[in-house]
């Protein structure tokens, strides 16, 4: 087993953090057929940590409200289309589907109702 230690992301400013967030968010939802990043649990974890950093650094920016997936219908529709076109979706267990939906939407957070709706497609 490889021991992994936490590391600090070397960013010099909040502007760099915002830029990295924007790049990851836009790249993840890039509407190209060969989207290698959509649904990656590793990218999702980075995105969540980055938004947590921004939330701590900019409490007045309302990042918690921004993270609500229901506030981003275009992104939710994109995830819905991705799921509907998936060839493996019907073979996935329910728990895996829920986790995959959460990874697909990252750094957005679905409401329990939206999570169940998408997981049951």
C-alpha positions as CSV (number, residue, x, y, z in Angstrom):
1,X,0.0,0.0,0.0
2,X,1.2,3.5,-0.8
3,X,1.1,6.1,1.9
4,X,-0.5,9.3,0.7
5,X,0.0,12.5,2.7
6,X,-2.1,15.6,2.3
7,X,-0.4,18.4,0.4
8,X,-1.1,22.0,-0.1
9,X,-2.1,23.4,-3.4
10,X,0.5,26.2,-4.2
11,X,-1.8,29.1,-5.1
12,X,-0.5,32.7,-4.7
13,X,-3.9,34.4,-4.7
14,X,-7.6,34.0,-4.5
15,X,-7.7,35.0,-8.2
16,X,-5.6,31.9,-9.0
17,X,-8.1,29.7,-7.0
18,X,-11.0,31.2,-8.8
19,X,-9.3,30.7,-12.2
20,X,-8.6,27.0,-11.3
21,X,-12.2,26.5,-10.2
22,X,-13.5,28.0,-13.4
23,X,-11.2,25.9,-15.6
24,X,-12.2,22.7,-13.8
25,X,-15.9,23.5,-13.8
26,X,-16.0,24.4,-17.5
27,X,-13.8,21.5,-18.6
28,X,-15.9,19.0,-16.6
29,X,-19.1,20.1,-18.3
30,X,-17.5,20.5,-21.8
31,X,-20.0,19.2,-24.2
32,X,-17.7,17.1,-26.3
33,X,-18.3,13.4,-27.0
34,X,-14.9,12.3,-25.6
35,X,-15.2,14.1,-22.2
36,X,-12.6,12.3,-20.2
37,X,-13.2,14.3,-17.0
38,X,-17.0,14.0,-16.5
39,X,-17.7,11.8,-13.6
40,X,-14.2,11.4,-12.3
41,X,-14.2,10.9,-8.6
42,X,-10.7,12.4,-8.4
43,X,-11.7,15.6,-10.2
44,X,-14.9,15.8,-8.1
45,X,-12.8,15.6,-4.9
46,X,-10.5,18.4,-6.1
47,X,-13.5,20.5,-7.2
48,X,-15.2,20.1,-3.8
49,X,-12.0,21.0,-1.9
50,X,-11.4,24.0,-4.1
51,X,-14.9,25.4,-3.5
52,X,-14.5,24.7,0.2
53,X,-11.3,26.9,0.1
54,X,-13.1,29.6,-1.8
55,X,-16.0,29.5,0.7
56,X,-13.6,29.9,3.6
57,X,-11.7,32.7,1.8
58,X,-14.8,34.6,0.5
59,X,-17.7,34.1,2.9
60,X,-19.5,37.1,1.4
61,X,-19.6,35.5,-2.1
62,X,-22.4,33.0,-1.2
63,X,-20.6,30.0,-2.5
64,X,-22.9,27.7,-0.5
65,X,-25.9,29.0,-2.5
66,X,-23.9,28.7,-5.8
67,X,-23.2,25.0,-5.1
68,X,-26.9,24.1,-5.1
69,X,-27.3,22.0,-8.3
70,X,-30.9,23.1,-8.7
71,X,-29.5,26.6,-9.4
72,X,-27.8,25.3,-12.5
73,X,-30.5,23.7,-14.7
74,X,-28.2,23.7,-17.8
75,X,-25.6,21.6,-15.9
76,X,-28.3,19.2,-14.5
77,X,-29.7,18.7,-18.0
78,X,-26.2,17.9,-19.3
79,X,-25.8,15.3,-16.6
80,X,-29.3,13.9,-17.4
81,X,-28.4,13.6,-21.1
82,X,-25.1,11.9,-20.2
83,X,-26.9,9.4,-18.0
84,X,-29.5,8.7,-20.6
85,X,-26.8,8.0,-23.2
86,X,-24.7,5.8,-20.9
87,X,-24.3,2.2,-21.9
88,X,-23.4,1.0,-18.4
89,X,-26.0,3.0,-16.4
90,X,-28.6,0.2,-16.3
91,X,-26.0,-2.3,-14.9
92,X,-24.9,-0.1,-12.0
93,X,-26.1,-0.8,-8.5
94,X,-28.2,2.0,-6.9
95,X,-25.5,3.2,-4.5
96,X,-23.0,3.4,-7.4
97,X,-25.5,5.4,-9.4
98,X,-25.9,7.9,-6.5
99,X,-22.2,8.3,-6.1
100,X,-21.7,8.7,-9.8
101,X,-24.4,11.4,-10.0
102,X,-22.6,13.3,-7.2
103,X,-19.3,13.0,-9.0
104,X,-20.9,14.1,-12.3
105,X,-22.4,17.2,-10.7
106,X,-19.3,18.2,-8.7
107,X,-18.7,20.7,-7.3
108,X,-22.4,21.2,-7.3
109,X,-24.4,19.5,-4.6
110,X,-27.8,17.9,-5.6
111,X,-30.8,18.1,-3.3
112,X,-31.9,14.7,-2.0
113,X,-34.8,14.9,-4.5
114,X,-32.6,15.7,-7.5
115,X,-30.1,13.0,-6.5
116,X,-32.9,10.4,-6.4
117,X,-34.5,11.6,-9.6
118,X,-31.2,11.3,-11.5
119,X,-30.1,8.1,-9.9
120,X,-33.4,6.5,-10.9
121,X,-33.2,7.3,-14.6
